[in-house]
Amino acid sequence: SALTIAYLSMEFGLSESLPIYSGGLGILAGEVLKTASDLGVPVVGVGLLYQQGYFRQVINSEGNQIEYNPYNDPGQLPVLPVRDNERQWVHVNVQFPGRVVKLRVWEAKIGRVKLYLLDSNTPANGPADQCITAELYGGGNEMRLQQEIVLGIGGWKLLGSLGINAQVCHLNEGHAALAVIERARMFAQEANLPFEVALEATKAGNVFTTHTPVAAGFDRFTPSLVNQYLKGYAERLDIGIEGLLDLGRENPGDKSEPLNMAYLAVRGSGVVNAVSRLH
């Protein structure tokens, strides 16, 4: 089949009319999609649709910053629901502890390129889960892990449900690192292979771009938090939770070390690059 490149990012800066970005990471992702459209490169973007964009800054008469969080009403945004052949709205399901989270699928067109956005703000979910995609980089570490499960695992599942067979999976920063795990899991299932073999086989098709490769730039999740959210998932991979954690550790086997999304992305990718020569 024709080459397709999936480009996964936590934020996309395309236009002020779609406020789902905060800074350079998103602007770069937006430029990648616009350039792909201009050059006719077969890229599909995958991200999250936040109920609140990044805050708007207003300076008051005393010179202090006031933050406003405008609510993104999808009806007012340049996005449309993705429909299946029966004209039903496409949803993606992701397994969370003791429950399934339903994600709605939206589409934005950037010239010739499509950007698919997932959001959890549907009555099918409980109130807390509706807020997973409430705001970009919002909440604490737990919400961040929830968002990264939605982006990585949900994002890769989404491509499958739309019948998009992406040969290249491009991670814009480590937030989407779980996509390489989900990709290997699905390949292991299809080809009836052990997970480790499937990961090695799919690795060549994964690209990881890091923006600021310093310790402070990467998300880390404690073993207990990862265990809470991904234990059942890891057991289905046949590597168990320690096996999954070790893929994201500097020192595999150190049970106290957190899961570092950058290590996970590096270990699962055939090509790793940065956005500046300095890095």
C-alpha positions as CSV (number, residue, x, y, z in Angstrom):
1,S,0.0,0.0,0.0
2,A,1.0,3.6,-0.4
3,L,3.3,5.1,2.2
4,T,1.6,6.8,5.2
5,I,3.4,8.7,8.0
6,A,1.6,9.1,11.3
7,Y,2.7,12.2,13.2
8,L,1.8,12.1,16.8
9,S,2.0,15.3,19.0
10,M,0.6,16.6,22.2
11,E,-0.1,19.9,20.6
12,F,-0.5,21.4,17.1
13,G,0.0,25.1,16.4
14,L,-1.9,25.7,13.2
15,S,-3.9,28.8,13.7
16,E,-5.3,31.0,16.5
17,S,-8.7,29.6,15.5
18,L,-7.6,26.2,16.8
19,P,-6.0,27.0,20.2
20,I,-4.6,23.6,21.1
21,Y,-1.0,24.6,21.4
22,S,1.3,26.6,23.8
23,G,4.7,27.0,22.2
24,G,7.5,25.9,20.0
25,L,6.6,22.2,20.1
26,G,3.1,22.9,18.8
27,I,4.3,25.5,16.2
28,L,6.8,23.0,14.8
29,A,4.1,20.3,14.6
30,G,1.8,22.7,12.8
31,E,4.6,23.6,10.3
32,V,5.3,20.0,9.7
33,L,1.7,19.4,8.7
34,K,1.5,22.6,6.5
35,T,4.8,21.7,4.8
36,A,3.7,18.1,4.2
37,S,0.5,19.5,2.5
38,D,2.6,21.9,0.4
39,L,5.0,19.1,-0.7
40,G,2.4,16.4,-1.0
41,V,4.0,14.2,1.7
42,P,1.5,11.6,2.9
43,V,1.3,12.6,6.6
44,V,-1.6,12.1,9.0
45,G,-1.5,14.1,12.2
46,V,-2.8,12.7,15.5
47,G,-3.4,14.8,18.6
48,L,-5.8,15.8,21.3
49,L,-8.7,18.3,21.2
50,Y,-8.6,20.2,24.5
51,Q,-11.7,21.8,26.0
52,Q,-9.5,24.7,27.1
53,G,-6.7,26.0,25.0
54,Y,-3.6,27.3,26.6
55,F,-4.4,30.3,28.7
56,R,-4.7,33.8,27.2
57,Q,-2.6,36.4,28.9
58,V,-4.0,39.8,29.7
59,I,-1.9,42.5,31.4
60,N,-4.0,44.7,33.8
61,S,-3.5,48.4,34.6
62,E,-1.1,47.5,37.5
63,G,1.1,45.5,35.0
64,N,0.1,42.1,36.4
65,Q,-0.7,39.1,34.3
66,I,-4.2,37.8,34.4
67,E,-4.9,34.4,32.9
68,Y,-8.0,33.5,31.0
69,N,-8.9,30.0,30.0
70,P,-11.3,30.3,27.0
71,Y,-13.5,27.3,26.5
72,N,-13.1,25.6,23.2
73,D,-16.6,24.9,21.9
74,P,-16.0,22.3,19.2
75,G,-19.0,23.7,17.3
76,Q,-17.0,27.0,16.9
77,L,-13.7,25.3,16.0
78,P,-12.5,24.4,12.5
79,V,-13.1,20.6,13.2
80,L,-15.7,18.1,12.2
81,P,-16.7,14.8,13.7
82,V,-15.3,11.8,11.9
83,R,-18.1,9.5,10.6
84,D,-18.0,5.9,9.6
85,N,-19.8,4.3,6.6
86,E,-23.1,4.2,8.6
87,R,-22.7,8.0,9.4
88,Q,-22.0,7.2,13.0
89,W,-19.5,9.2,14.9
90,V,-16.2,7.3,15.2
91,H,-15.1,6.5,18.8
92,V,-12.0,4.9,20.1
93,N,-12.0,2.9,23.4
94,V,-9.0,2.8,25.7
95,Q,-8.8,0.6,28.8
96,F,-8.3,2.4,32.1
97,P,-8.2,0.9,35.6
98,G,-11.6,-0.8,36.0
99,R,-13.2,1.0,33.2
100,V,-13.2,1.9,29.5
101,V,-12.7,5.5,28.4
102,K,-14.5,6.4,25.2
103,L,-12.8,9.0,22.9
104,R,-14.5,11.0,20.3
105,V,-12.7,11.5,17.0
106,W,-12.5,14.9,15.2
107,E,-10.9,15.9,12.0
108,A,-9.2,19.2,10.9
109,K,-8.1,19.6,7.3
110,I,-4.7,21.3,6.8
111,G,-4.6,21.7,3.0
112,R,-4.2,18.1,1.8
113,V,-3.3,16.8,5.2
114,K,-5.7,15.5,7.8
115,L,-5.3,16.0,11.5
116,Y,-7.2,13.7,13.8
117,L,-8.0,14.8,17.3
118,L,-9.2,12.7,20.2
119,D,-11.3,14.0,23.1
120,S,-12.8,12.4,26.2
121,N,-15.5,15.1,26.8
122,T,-18.5,12.8,26.1
123,P,-21.4,11.9,28.4
124,A,-20.4,8.2,27.9
125,N,-17.5,8.9,30.3
126,G,-17.7,9.7,34.0
127,P,-17.1,13.3,35.1
128,A,-13.4,12.8,35.9
129,D,-12.7,11.0,32.6
130,Q,-14.5,13.8,30.7
131,C,-11.8,16.1,32.0
132,I,-8.8,14.0,30.7
133,T,-8.6,16.3,27.6
134,A,-9.7,19.4,29.6
135,E,-6.5,21.3,29.1
136,L,-3.1,21.1,27.5
137,Y,-0.5,20.1,30.1
138,G,-3.2,20.6,32.8
139,G,-3.4,18.8,36.1
140,G,-0.7,16.8,37.8
141,N,1.3,13.8,36.8
142,E,-1.6,11.4,36.9
143,M,-3.6,13.5,34.4
144,R,-0.5,13.8,32.2
145,L,-0.1,10.0,32.1
146,Q,-3.8,9.7,31.3
147,Q,-3.3,12.1,28.4
148,E,-0.3,10.3,27.1
149,I,-2.2,6.9,27.2
150,V,-4.9,8.6,25.2
151,L,-2.5,10.1,22.7
152,G,-0.1,7.1,22.4
153,I,-2.4,4.0,22.8
154,G,-5.6,5.7,21.7
155,G,-3.9,7.5,18.8
156,W,-2.4,4.3,17.3
157,K,-5.7,2.5,17.8
158,L,-7.5,5.4,16.0
159,L,-5.4,4.9,12.9
160,G,-6.3,1.2,12.9
161,S,-10.0,1.9,13.3
162,L,-9.9,4.3,10.3
163,G,-8.1,1.7,8.2
164,I,-5.0,3.8,8.0
165,N,-1.9,1.6,7.7
166,A,0.9,3.9,8.7
167,Q,4.4,2.5,7.9
168,V,6.1,5.3,9.8
169,C,5.2,6.5,13.2
170,H,6.8,9.8,14.1
171,L,6.7,10.8,17.7
172,N,7.0,14.6,18.2
173,E,8.6,14.4,21.7
174,G,8.2,11.6,24.2
175,H,4.5,12.3,25.1
176,A,3.4,9.9,22.4
177,A,5.9,7.1,23.3
178,L,3.2,4.6,24.2
179,A,2.3,4.5,20.5
180,V,5.4,2.3,19.7
181,I,4.2,-0.1,22.4
182,E,0.7,-0.3,21.0
183,R,2.1,-0.7,17.5
184,A,4.2,-3.6,18.6
185,R,1.3,-5.1,20.5
186,M,-0.9,-5.0,17.5
187,F,1.8,-6.4,15.2
188,A,2.5,-9.2,17.7
189,Q,-1.2,-10.1,17.7
190,E,-1.5,-10.1,13.9
191,A,1.7,-12.0,13.1
192,N,1.5,-14.2,16.2
193,L,4.9,-13.2,17.5
194,P,6.2,-12.6,21.0
195,F,6.1,-8.9,22.0
196,E,9.9,-8.4,22.1
197,V,10.2,-9.7,18.5
198,A,7.3,-7.5,17.3
199,L,8.9,-4.5,19.0
200,E,12.2,-5.2,17.3
201,A,10.4,-5.7,13.9
202,T,8.4,-2.5,14.1
203,K,11.2,-0.3,15.6
204,A,12.7,0.5,12.1
205,G,9.4,2.3,11.3
206,N,9.4,4.6,14.3
207,V,11.0,8.1,14.5
208,F,11.5,10.1,17.7
209,T,12.1,13.8,17.6
210,T,13.2,15.4,20.9
211,H,13.0,19.1,21.4
212,T,15.0,19.8,24.6
213,P,17.0,16.7,25.5
214,V,17.7,17.6,29.1
215,A,16.4,15.8,32.2
216,A,13.8,18.5,33.0
217,G,12.3,18.2,29.5
218,F,11.1,14.6,29.9
219,D,8.0,13.1,31.6
220,R,8.7,10.6,34.3
221,F,6.1,8.4,36.0
222,T,6.5,6.5,39.2
223,P,6.4,2.7,39.1
224,S,3.2,2.8,41.3
225,L,1.4,5.2,38.9
226,V,2.4,3.2,35.8
227,N,1.4,0.0,37.6
228,Q,-2.0,1.4,38.4
229,Y,-2.8,2.4,34.8
230,L,-0.9,-0.1,32.7
231,K,-0.6,-3.3,34.7
232,G,-3.3,-5.2,32.8
233,Y,-2.0,-3.8,29.5
234,A,1.5,-4.9,30.2
235,E,0.3,-8.4,31.1
236,R,-1.4,-8.7,27.7
237,L,1.9,-7.8,26.2
238,D,3.4,-10.8,27.9
239,I,6.3,-8.7,29.3
240,G,4.5,-7.8,32.6
241,I,4.7,-4.4,34.2
242,E,8.4,-4.6,35.1
243,G,9.2,-5.4,31.5
244,L,7.3,-2.3,30.4
245,L,8.9,-0.1,33.1
246,D,12.4,-1.4,32.1
247,L,11.9,-0.2,28.5
248,G,11.7,3.3,30.0
249,R,14.5,3.0,32.5
250,E,18.1,4.1,32.3
251,N,19.0,1.1,34.5
252,P,16.6,-1.8,33.7
253,G,15.9,-3.9,36.8
254,D,16.1,-0.9,39.2
255,K,12.6,-1.3,40.6
256,S,12.7,2.2,42.2
257,E,13.5,4.0,39.0
258,P,10.5,5.8,37.3
259,L,9.4,5.3,33.7
260,N,11.0,8.0,31.5
261,M,9.1,8.6,28.3
262,A,12.2,9.6,26.4
263,Y,14.0,6.3,27.1
264,L,10.8,4.5,26.1
265,A,10.7,6.5,22.8
266,V,14.5,6.0,22.1
267,R,14.3,2.2,22.8
268,G,11.3,1.8,20.5
269,S,12.6,4.0,17.6
270,G,14.9,3.2,14.7
271,V,15.7,6.9,14.1
272,V,16.2,9.6,16.8
273,N,16.7,13.3,16.0
274,A,16.4,16.7,17.5
275,V,15.2,20.0,16.3
276,S,18.4,21.9,16.6
277,R,22.1,21.2,15.7
278,L,23.0,22.0,19.4
279,H,20.9,19.0,20.5
